[in-house]
Amino acid sequence: MEIPVMVAVGLVAALFIKTCLLQVFSIPTGSMENTLRVGDRVAVNKLAPLFGWEPEDGEPVVFRDPGGWLPPQADSGNPVSEAVGSTLSFVGLLPPKDDNYLVKRVIATAGQSVRCHGSTLTVDGRVVREPYLHVGDDSCSGLDFGPVTVPAGHVWVEGDHRSDSADSRYHRDGPGGGAVPVSDVVGPASAVVWPLGHLDWFGWTGR
């Protein structure tokens, strides 16, 4: 009886951590390279929003797809693996089963004006220095836009691999003009927890 009890306690503990403290998400694309790489598992601090945290410029955050940013997710076709995967996702031992989450960096917040021209990104007229950009990319990567004023309750997000990221810049015709509702933000990306060779710590609020 000890093993089933230990397993049950472990699952309850994992569910508590996922619900209140940390949740793990998978990185499916290279849009945040080299800060985050394909296959990385990123821990998100879900406790921060409960204590008044709000997204700030420069923070990497995880958010739900605000609509149409991701293609439909296909099922594996194996009902057993689907059931096991769903259970482990529910308790937080695997990334969310629906996988309709994205990771990007906050560039501007509500009321701020963001613009990119040539290779220069500005927020409220101030040049943004971006040491995290993927090697070979510049801030605009061939796509000029703006100025765009971020609506109330939204954030403007872009990937660190600017030339390989379908981010706010590419959804300006959608709801929010490309900006993401803060209500869709799960929390700040705090750490890379897998693989072991790419462990990293960004801080509890992702800075």
C-alpha positions as semicolon CSV with decimal commas, in nm:
position;residue;x (nm);y (nm);z (nm)
1;M;0,000;0,000;0,000
2;E;0,293;0,236;0,054
3;I;0,375;0,283;-0,314
4;P;0,020;0,381;-0,424
5;V;-0,002;0,623;-0,130
6;M;0,334;0,779;-0,219
7;V;0,227;0,813;-0,582
8;A;-0,103;0,976;-0,478
9;V;0,076;1,219;-0,244
10;G;0,325;1,303;-0,518
11;L;0,048;1,375;-0,768
12;V;-0,137;1,596;-0,518
13;A;0,185;1,786;-0,444
14;A;0,252;1,828;-0,816
15;L;-0,102;1,957;-0,872
16;F;-0,062;2,208;-0,588
17;I;0,268;2,334;-0,729
18;K;0,117;2,367;-1,077
19;T;-0,194;2,548;-0,951
20;C;-0,030;2,790;-0,710
21;L;0,346;2,808;-0,765
22;L;0,513;2,695;-1,087
23;Q;0,395;2,544;-1,414
24;V;0,614;2,399;-1,687
25;F;0,569;2,489;-2,053
26;S;0,740;2,354;-2,363
27;I;0,920;2,566;-2,624
28;P;0,803;2,435;-2,966
29;T;0,976;2,683;-3,200
30;G;1,294;2,887;-3,232
31;S;1,123;3,226;-3,194
32;M;1,299;3,297;-2,862
33;E;1,646;3,167;-2,952
34;N;1,898;3,177;-2,811
35;T;1,742;3,274;-2,480
36;L;1,506;2,976;-2,510
37;R;1,564;2,687;-2,747
38;V;1,338;2,432;-2,912
39;G;1,256;2,160;-2,661
40;D;1,338;2,365;-2,351
41;R;1,105;2,327;-2,053
42;V;1,034;2,663;-1,895
43;A;0,900;2,713;-1,543
44;V;0,652;2,998;-1,507
45;N;0,596;3,171;-1,174
46;K;0,217;3,159;-1,125
47;L;0,246;3,305;-0,775
48;A;0,367;3,645;-0,900
49;P;0,030;3,763;-1,045
50;L;-0,138;3,678;-0,713
51;F;0,088;3,932;-0,543
52;G;0,027;4,215;-0,788
53;W;0,290;4,144;-1,051
54;E;0,215;4,288;-1,394
55;P;0,420;4,244;-1,713
56;E;0,698;4,499;-1,763
57;D;0,918;4,591;-2,056
58;G;1,195;4,338;-2,112
59;E;1,035;4,042;-1,934
60;P;0,987;3,703;-2,106
61;V;0,631;3,587;-2,038
62;V;0,406;3,292;-2,120
63;F;0,057;3,365;-2,247
64;R;-0,242;3,184;-2,392
65;D;-0,292;3,212;-2,765
66;P;-0,510;3,527;-2,796
67;G;-0,663;3,383;-3,112
68;G;-0,517;3,259;-3,438
69;W;-0,150;3,284;-3,346
70;L;-0,102;2,905;-3,343
71;P;-0,225;2,634;-3,583
72;P;-0,472;2,371;-3,452
73;Q;-0,306;2,100;-3,243
74;A;-0,332;1,743;-3,374
75;D;-0,407;1,442;-3,152
76;S;-0,154;1,159;-3,133
77;G;-0,421;0,905;-3,232
78;N;-0,325;0,673;-2,947
79;P;-0,599;0,685;-2,679
80;V;-0,373;0,535;-2,409
81;S;-0,091;0,785;-2,459
82;E;-0,348;1,063;-2,488
83;A;-0,501;0,965;-2,152
84;V;-0,162;0,937;-1,979
85;G;-0,042;1,263;-2,130
86;S;-0,360;1,443;-2,028
87;T;-0,328;1,318;-1,670
88;L;0,037;1,420;-1,637
89;S;-0,040;1,758;-1,794
90;F;-0,327;1,812;-1,552
91;V;-0,103;1,766;-1,248
92;G;0,176;1,973;-1,401
93;L;0,434;1,700;-1,470
94;L;0,413;1,766;-1,844
95;P;0,344;2,088;-2,040
96;P;-0,027;2,169;-2,098
97;K;-0,193;1,910;-2,320
98;D;-0,360;2,164;-2,547
99;D;-0,020;2,337;-2,589
100;N;-0,186;2,663;-2,700
101;Y;0,063;2,879;-2,514
102;L;0,340;3,103;-2,644
103;V;0,654;3,258;-2,495
104;K;0,762;3,605;-2,604
105;R;0,934;3,909;-2,454
106;V;0,735;4,212;-2,344
107;I;0,843;4,513;-2,549
108;A;0,583;4,770;-2,442
109;T;0,291;4,795;-2,202
110;A;-0,044;4,977;-2,195
111;G;-0,027;5,337;-2,316
112;Q;0,323;5,311;-2,456
113;S;0,399;5,383;-2,821
114;V;0,618;5,129;-3,003
115;R;0,782;5,181;-3,342
116;C;1,043;5,004;-3,553
117;H;1,223;5,160;-3,847
118;G;1,535;5,036;-4,025
119;S;1,706;4,854;-3,741
120;T;1,592;5,076;-3,454
121;L;1,316;4,990;-3,206
122;T;1,177;5,273;-2,996
123;V;0,926;5,285;-2,712
124;D;0,786;5,630;-2,637
125;G;1,061;5,770;-2,858
126;R;1,344;5,606;-2,661
127;V;1,572;5,358;-2,837
128;V;1,545;5,005;-2,693
129;R;1,877;4,823;-2,653
130;E;1,829;4,451;-2,709
131;P;2,138;4,246;-2,613
132;Y;1,922;3,930;-2,609
133;L;1,855;3,932;-2,984
134;H;1,954;3,628;-3,187
135;V;2,292;3,664;-3,358
136;G;2,243;3,816;-3,703
137;D;1,909;3,977;-3,619
138;D;1,839;4,343;-3,560
139;S;1,537;4,485;-3,380
140;C;1,323;4,525;-3,692
141;S;1,455;4,240;-3,910
142;G;1,310;4,390;-4,225
143;L;0,966;4,477;-4,084
144;D;0,902;4,845;-4,021
145;F;0,587;4,941;-3,832
146;G;0,433;5,202;-3,608
147;P;0,406;5,401;-3,413
148;V;0,151;5,172;-3,242
149;T;-0,003;5,265;-2,908
150;V;-0,059;4,962;-2,684
151;P;-0,425;4,951;-2,566
152;A;-0,519;4,949;-2,198
153;G;-0,489;4,605;-2,042
154;H;-0,254;4,476;-2,313
155;V;0,116;4,419;-2,381
156;W;0,318;4,425;-2,701
157;V;0,535;4,112;-2,737
158;E;0,810;4,003;-2,974
159;G;1,047;3,708;-2,998
160;D;1,421;3,732;-2,937
161;H;1,479;3,559;-3,272
162;R;1,315;3,852;-3,441
163;S;1,346;3,718;-3,797
164;D;1,174;3,390;-3,696
165;S;0,893;3,508;-3,472
166;A;0,529;3,560;-3,574
167;D;0,458;3,794;-3,284
168;S;0,260;4,115;-3,223
169;R;0,407;4,268;-3,538
170;Y;0,228;4,013;-3,755
171;H;-0,113;4,036;-3,590
172;R;-0,178;4,410;-3,615
173;D;-0,504;4,342;-3,801
174;G;-0,633;4,126;-3,517
175;P;-0,796;4,209;-3,182
176;G;-0,587;4,451;-2,981
177;G;-0,394;4,556;-3,291
178;G;-0,143;4,279;-3,226
179;A;-0,115;4,341;-2,854
180;V;-0,189;4,058;-2,609
181;P;-0,445;4,096;-2,327
182;V;-0,278;4,089;-1,985
183;S;-0,558;3,855;-1,880
184;D;-0,407;3,594;-2,117
185;V;-0,062;3,618;-1,954
186;V;0,004;3,320;-1,724
187;G;0,312;3,472;-1,563
188;P;0,682;3,549;-1,605
189;A;0,920;3,283;-1,733
190;S;1,144;3,224;-1,431
191;A;1,377;2,943;-1,535
192;V;1,473;2,679;-1,789
193;V;1,442;2,352;-1,598
194;W;1,520;2,108;-1,882
195;P;1,741;1,994;-2,048
196;L;2,017;1,992;-1,789
197;G;2,264;2,139;-2,035
198;H;2,054;2,454;-2,072
199;L;1,947;2,524;-1,715
200;D;1,898;2,896;-1,662
201;W;1,746;3,129;-1,405
202;F;1,576;3,455;-1,502
203;G;1,452;3,549;-1,154
204;W;1,108;3,515;-0,998
205;T;0,970;3,788;-1,221
206;G;1,168;3,698;-1,529
207;R;1,411;3,987;-1,528
